[in-house]
Amino acid sequence: MPSTGAMILSVLAFLGALGLVGLSVVAILWGRLRGRPEVTRVSFRILVATVGGYALLLFGAGLLSRDRVLAPEEEKYFCELDCHLSYRVTSLRPLPQDPGGAVWAVSLRTRFDPETISPHRGDAPLTPNPRRVWLITTAGIRVAPVEAPAAAVDPPGLSSRPLTESLRPGETYETILFFPAGTGADPASVLVEDDMWPDRLLIGHEASPFHGRTLLPLPAAGSSVGVSRREALVAPTRG
């Protein structure tokens, strides 16, 4: 589970650096308008030091990180400041060939962990932040989801709900995503990541430059985590 404190520190560092950059630019302009070269010079040095230091920490944290695949029983958590959402792949099914080509159907479970809410939050619904989902192949290729093919049929008793649907503490829902199978490689894992540009500038954030990703393992093709609980960290053989 991610550390809320670490995320808050990362956000504060970004806001602090942004504020210092803004003040430095204002001071540089003021120094030039007032004919105060010493103010301009010092402010410019502060600006360069702030941008350079932040960039060093941002890229350094990314380069020191590594990709990792979670264990079958683990979930990937995303911090929403006062609570956490977790994600897990619950099933992987090959669908028959149709005019659009063969596809893999991946069922992704979203869960609002009630143990992570702040003391005063209450039972109000939460709308998840924008997220992107990729299927990672054994060749390391990222495959984007496609529209549901004509052959797609939801499993009995399970309807697909959008990843942006609100949910309350303790609630879960399943989203069925479809990925083309004609990549020449088998599925290996699933990447769920934030889709907001400010995250790319947060030190230590998974979306920041060069940072390693946390990947979700896939259950065996045709099986369901909720039924068999047998999952693998590597790709199943294509069916």
CORBELFEN-V578830 format. One record per backbone hydrogen bond with DSSP energy under -0.5 kcal/mol. NH is the residue of the N-H (numbers start at 0). CO is the residue of the C=O. If there is no record, write none. Layout:
NH	CO
NH	CO
This chain:
3	1
6	2
7	3
8	4
9	5
10	6
11	7
12	8
13	9
14	10
15	11
16	12
17	13
18	14
19	15
20	16
21	17
22	18
23	19
24	20
25	21
26	22
27	23
28	24
29	25
30	26
31	27
32	28
33	29
34	30
34	31
35	30
36	34
38	35
39	35
40	36
41	37
42	38
43	39
44	40
45	41
46	42
47	43
48	44
49	45
50	46
51	47
52	48
53	49
54	50
55	51
56	52
57	53
58	54
59	55
60	56
61	57
62	58
63	59
64	60
64	61
67	212
69	214
73	70
75	86
76	74
77	84
79	82
81	79
83	112
84	77
85	110
86	75
87	108
89	87
89	106
90	106
91	222
92	104
94	102
100	97
102	94
103	178
104	92
105	103
105	176
106	90
107	105
107	174
108	87
109	172
110	85
111	170
112	83
112	110
113	111
115	112
116	113
117	81
120	117
123	120
125	166
127	125
131	192
133	190
134	142
135	133
135	188
136	134
136	140
137	185
139	136
142	134
142	140
144	132
145	177
151	148
157	154
160	173
164	161
166	125
169	111
170	167
172	109
174	107
176	105
176	174
177	145
178	103
179	143
180	101
182	180
183	180
187	135
188	135
189	215
190	133
191	189
192	131
194	129
198	195
199	196
200	197
201	198
204	201
207	204
208	199
210	207
214	67
214	212
215	189
217	187
217	231
219	229
221	91
222	219
224	89
226	223
227	223
228	223
230	228
231	217
